[in-house]
């Protein structure tokens, strides 16, 4: 039963990733070195993949092995109550993670973000990009020497590899943060010895 379920998961992921990449069975067979008939069996859930087969498909599709073997559970409706979430705090920012989404080799984390006045959040940098939408207040965000100023309804996306800041202009700010980073880099972690999760302390 476990093997059958794993076969169904692989079949669904293989079809989805091949369609996403616009690849025919013949082209995937050429890239992976796996016979077209074998690929057809795998996509129908009747094949018996080996470790070598899975790694060959991973390389041919350019995705982590986990993208082939992990079941994708995407319910039609996802409801998250902010009050039920753990608050991740730094000196200037309070974050509540609303959702994490693994999309092949990229991770997206969606946060409710509140920035408090009177402090500046300095971040050293991390892989990926940050997307910010301000819903109320005015926010200064981005590289310390040339930050962007955002008001209600404004959006910015910037590479997060370099140092960046978060600072209010006047009163408190309510915003949405979408953090995007490669799956193999791991989530940004709080600097220092505590190891507490916080995207902005090192992000």
N, C-alpha and C positions, 0 to 999 in steps of 0.2 A: 504493500500500500504506500509506504514512504517513497519507494522508488518510482511508483506510478505518479504520485503527486509531484515529485521533483521533475519527472519527464514533462508533465503538463506545464509546470512553471517555465521550464526551459523553452518549450515549444511556443508559449505565448510571448515570452520575452524575445526570442529569436525572430519571430514574425514581426513584432513591433519594431525592433531595432533595424531589421532589414528594410522594412517599409520606410522607416524614418530616414534611413540613409539612401533611399532610392535605388537599392541594389536588387538585381534579379538573382534567382537561385544560381544561374550559371556564373554570374560575376562573383558571388560570394564563394562559390566552389573554387573558382580560379584563385581568389585572394587567400583562401584558407587552406587550399590543398586537400579539401574534403570532397568526396564524390557527390555529384548532384543528387543521386538517389538517396544517399545517406542523409543529406540535408533535408530532403523532402520527408524522410521518415522522422527526423528530429522535429520538424515543424508540425507534423501530425501527432506527435506525442508517442509514436510507436518505436522510436529509436532507443538505443542503449548507449548513451554517450560515455566516452572515456575521459579521463582527466586531460589527456593530450588533445582530444577533440574540443573540449570546452576552452582550453587555452588558445588553441588555434582560432576558434571563433572570436574569442576576446581580442586577439591581435588583429584579426581581419576587420572587425567592426570598430576597433579603436575605443573599446569600453572596458571598464574593470570586469573581472570575472563575476563579481557580485551582481552586476547589472543583468547577467544572464541567469543567475541561480536564485535571485531573491524575488519573492512574489510581490507584485505591485498591488497594494490595496488602496484604491482611490474611491472612497465613498462619495455618493452624490452630494451629500450635505455634511459639512464639518462646522460644528458650533463650539466656540471657545468663549468662556466667560472670563473676562480679565481679572475679576476678583478672586478667581480660583487658582490663579497662577502664582508661581514663586517669583519674587522680585529680585533681580540681579542689580545691585547698586554699586556705583563708584562715587567718587567725590562730587560729581556733577550730574550723573546720569542714572536714571532708574529704567530698567528694561524688563519687559515681560515677553517671553517667547510665545507667540501665538501658534506658530506651526513650523515644522521642518519638512522640507521636500527634497528628496534625493532624485535627481534627474540625470540618469546615466552617470557621467563622471563629475557632475557639478552638484553642490549642495546649496539650497536656498533656505535661509532662516528668516522668518518674518517676526518682527518685534513691534510691540507698542513701546514707544520711547518717550520718556519725559526728561527734559533737561532743566535743571534748577539754576536760577540766577545766582550770581556772585562767585561762581567757580568756573574754571576752564578745564575741560577734559582733554588731556594730552594723550595721544595714542601713537605708539612707535611704528606701527605698520604691520601688515599681514597680507598673505596672498588673497587675491580676489578683488571684488569691487563692493562699494557700499552705495545703496540707493536710498535716498531720504526724501520724504514728503512731509512738509510742515502743515499741520491742520490748524494750529493756533499759536500766536506769538511770533517772534522774529528770532531767527537762528543764524549764527555765523558758524560755518562748517567747511572743512577741507584743509588744504595745505596751510600751515601757520603763516607763511609769508604772503599768501594770496587766497584767503578763504572766500567762499561764496556767502552772500547774505540772502536768506530765504524768508519769505513771508507766507501767510496762509495760502495754501494751494500750490506753492512752488515746489519743484522737484529738481534734484540734482543726482547724477551718478558720477562717481569718480574712482580711479584706481586706488586701492587701499594699501599698496605696497609701501608707500612713503609715510612719513609722519603726518598726522592730521589732527585737527582740534574740533571740539564741540563747545560752543559758548552762546549763551542767550544774549540778545540785544534788548535790554529792559527786563521785562517780567519773564515768568516761566514759559516753556515751550512744550507743546504736545506735538508729537510727530510719529511717523511710521518709518522704521528702518528695515530694509531688505538687505540682508548680508548674503553675498554670493561668493563661494570659494570652491577650489578643486577638492573633490572628495578625498584624494590621497594626501592632502596637506593637513588634515585634521582641523578641528575647530580652534579658533583663537582662544588662548588661555590667559588668565590673569598672571602678570609678572610677579616675581618674588617666590616665596617658598610655600604659599598656602595652596596653590593649584586650583583655586576657585574659578569657576567658569565666568568669564566676563569679556564680551567681545571688544569693549572699548579700552580696557586697560593695556592690552598689548596690540589691539587692532589698529 
